[in-house]
Amino acid sequence: MEFADFKLLNNPFRISPSMNPEELIWVGMNKLQKKLDDRINLSIKTSPSNIIINWGIYGSGKTHAANYYTFTDHISSTFNCETKNIRVNLPRGSKDPVLLFLRALIGQLNFNTLYEDFQKLKTEYQGDTLKIIEKNTPDSIIADFIKKFLNQDNSLSNSLFPEMEANAPIDAMKSFLVGDTSKSVLNKLNMPLGLNDDEQIVNLLSGIFNSISFEKKIYKAIFLWIDEFEDIVTLPKSTQERFTTFLRQLLDKTPNNLHIFLNFTLKGFDQCEDLSIVLGEALASRAKIRIDFEEPSIEEAINYVTEHLNHPNFREKNHIDAANPYYPFNEQSITFVIENIGRRSLRTINETFSLLIELGLIHSKTLITKEFISEIRDEVPTLN
């Protein structure tokens, strides 16, 4: 048997969150989406920057939410505006997490897109653009770099460097943005200093963010999602403090329109009590907004499964059975599974139903019933 025998185009239940916008869907979990949408809507309408803690158990959908809200057009289509949406993982396994973070962030921002953003700023404000950059960049050297970045023309010919080959300044700027501040790069940019410390990296990022969100003309808000933030406890204490200080400075120097979502998996609910142990007192004091990725109720979980099964990514419209919208399951079998998987995280639900569909195909079942599930229960770890 094949998925087509179940009137499915493919297995609807992903084990790992996708990063492909075409595969990223939101089904069920309407209360959670409303919490996120309400927070995003408020951030678009107001200016003050903030930190939002997304927390929940392992597999509660935090990574999926980060991917969905950054890689799809959900925000622009829902709120009819442009926002800058960025998703990175917490840097790990490095003695220089701030530089690693910068490189990951610039990779997500995309050099060419960033260039286009500054050209929009130049068009919007014309003669005032350089003043805006100076006003919003807390470091004159970094401000000079951003102004040079702004003044590159699209053909890559550069009046600032007439003696050099056309691509050299652009290549040097790319190198500078990812933390390469070797002497040759600085000479090409005519810059006296490179990104020698965390504060200069903060000044660079805050200068960029402040400029492209200035008066909400280019972007209404900047949403930065940092996934797997709980892993910060695996870093040396000094490194933890360094990175949380960096985030605090970034927020303080970008006082408007920057909203940092920290995805935080609870190892135990005692972690709810005092985040300052993990985030540090200064950062924790700025993280007053929390969104709980709660375990879905039985009804919400059944709805989540049903919407997956009938989503156009997985089932053609003319294959939806009005008499049994749960096919290849029925309502009784789905309810039986949901009531018996123990902890109802979205990941567990996906793992369980993905495996049941595969076992149904292997055993050539035309319908996955409660009786069949009981027979093969030993083959489904989450049901034991």
Secondary structure, 3 states (H helix, E strand, C coil): CCHHHHCCCCCCCCCCCCCCCCCCCCCCCHHHHHHHHHHHHHHHHCCECEEEEEEECCCCCHHHHHHHHHHCCHHHHHHCCCCEEEEEECCCCCCCHHHHHHHHHHHHHCHHHHHHHHHHHHHHHHHHHHHHHHHHCCCHHHHHHHHHHHCCCCCCCCCCCCCCCCCHHHHHHHHHHCCCCCHHHHHHHCCCCCCCCHHHHHHHHHHHHHHHCHHHCCCCCEEEEEECHHHHHHCCHHHHHHHHHHHHHHHHHCCECEEEEEEEECCCHHHHCCCHHHHCHHHHCCCCEEEECCCCCHHHHHHHHHHHHCCCCCCCHHHCCCCCCCCCECHHHHHHHHHHCCCCCHHHHHHHHHHHHHHHHHCCCCCECHHHHHHCHHHCHHHC
